[in-house]
Amino acid sequence: MSKLPLYFDNNATTPLDPKVLEAMLPYFREHFGNPESVQHAYGWKAEAALTHAREQVAAILHASSANEIIFTAGATESMNLAILGYLFGLGQGCFHFITSVAEHKATLMIGERARELGHEVTLLPVNQFGQVETSDVLAAVKDNTVMVSLMHANNEIGSINPITEIGVALRARGGIVFHVDAAQTVGKTPIDVEAMGIDLLSLSAHKFFGPKGVGALYVRRATHLEPIMVGGGQERGLRSGTHNVPGIVGLGEACAIATRELPEEALRLTGLRDKIIRALLAPGHIELNGHATERVCNNIHFTVHGVPADKILTGLSDIAFSTASACAAGGPSHVLRAIGREGNDPLSSSMRFGLGRFTTEGEVDTLIARVREIVHKI
């Protein structure tokens, strides 16, 4: 069997933590009941597991109640439920929705759907670091503005938006719901939905060492959503369908581990992140995308000038990471285009390295040496 490459793509997905798997396994085997089966012990056990997981998710977000947590299949479903569910709940009318040009494709496509339904959508610009300015958010607000949706940290270049500043400003104004896509920050950056003025927040377990196919939506009390799919009425009628109990248990355990380890682990990853940036940054040749310090602790994103993406991929086949090029199928990254990188240079490519819980300093040293070697050779 060929040796697998070193894994530096933790912003795309993370390996399942063995402790999370250990917590999940009993719910595949002896505790396999349906939580809707309220007549017997199998159902009671499953329902108790959901309650515990809900509390674990609420804890990492500092939510005021576990009842504010709705389980979903992942961040994309959570974002659809948050945005479209809120707009549907408002009834007839033309409402104004604000987001940014650098959001995840899911948010941008949801915005397109909202526009097709007759709503007005504003896409805010971002600064050179890919961040939304609070002043731009407030300047875009109109009399019919009902929602602002922004990512906490950019999934490509890692820059963190001033979410607390925006959330507090929107709350002071009143009447506007604030949704945050926190897929890249839960478990890596402290989040307090109360202090940050967040009304709705989306997350996905597989971004912080939990299982794929499960996520959650935080819904602040008194925030009304309409379901976007109907059925048996699970999750307070907002997300019908038989619960993925093992997955939800895994999500809860991933939250619990991250809650315990976040301060120390974030410090470790920040050190490794900055070591890579210092070692590889070469102005004019290898340039950092995103803010140097106001970025998620595990993300490094470079533009490499004069080195096509295919040569990067071939030369670094022993490293698992993400890359994109202006000449790649589908065109350049919309995020890099938004900050003025790669738009007109077919020879530039990008490299995103995502660190994780199981990334070692030795692996980082290997990464630095290999990137230096291949870029110098090309």
KAMOBEL-V182700 format. One record per run of one state. SS is the DSSP state (H for helix, E for strand, - for the rest). FROM is the first residue (numbers start at 1). TO is the last residue. If there is no record, write none. Layout:
BEGIN
ss & from & to
SS & FROM & TO
SS & FROM & TO
END
This chain:
BEGIN
ss & from & to
- & 1 & 5
E & 6 & 7
- & 8 & 8
E & 9 & 9
- & 10 & 17
H & 18 & 25
- & 26 & 40
H & 41 & 61
- & 62 & 65
H & 66 & 68
E & 69 & 72
- & 73 & 74
H & 75 & 89
- & 90 & 95
E & 96 & 100
- & 101 & 104
H & 105 & 116
- & 117 & 119
E & 120 & 124
- & 125 & 133
H & 134 & 140
- & 141 & 144
E & 145 & 151
- & 152 & 152
E & 153 & 153
- & 154 & 158
E & 159 & 160
- & 161 & 162
H & 163 & 173
- & 174 & 176
E & 177 & 181
- & 182 & 199
E & 200 & 204
H & 205 & 208
- & 209 & 214
E & 215 & 219
- & 220 & 244
H & 245 & 280
- & 281 & 281
E & 282 & 282
- & 283 & 285
E & 286 & 288
- & 289 & 294
E & 295 & 295
- & 296 & 298
E & 299 & 304
- & 305 & 308
H & 309 & 315
- & 316 & 318
E & 319 & 320
- & 321 & 321
E & 322 & 325
- & 326 & 333
H & 334 & 338
- & 339 & 348
E & 349 & 354
- & 355 & 360
H & 361 & 377
- & 378 & 378
END
